[in-house]
Amino acid sequence: MEQIREPIRTAVLFTPGEQIKPVWFDWRRRQHRIVRTTYRWQEKQGETLLLHFAVTDGETLYELIYNVQQQQWLLNSREAG
């Protein structure tokens, strides 16, 4: 996987059960529509809760991270298919 570690703008849906579902994200002036979330997990770094999402646009697998405390999204990595 290629490490990116760049902040991104992300559109999400809040589904019943308080789950967050990323719908699309902008990266390098291009919008990537998410067709599927393949896996999600969470971790704590000190007091900070990080929500991880493995998502695909149908061609590439991306890892998005949502920092709950700072309310910021990060494109952590990608792997071309």
Secondary structure, 3 states (H helix, E strand, C coil): CEEEEEEEEEEEEEECCCEEEEEEEEECCEEEECCEEEEEEEEEECCEEEEEEEEECCCEEEEEEEECCCCEEEEEEEEEC
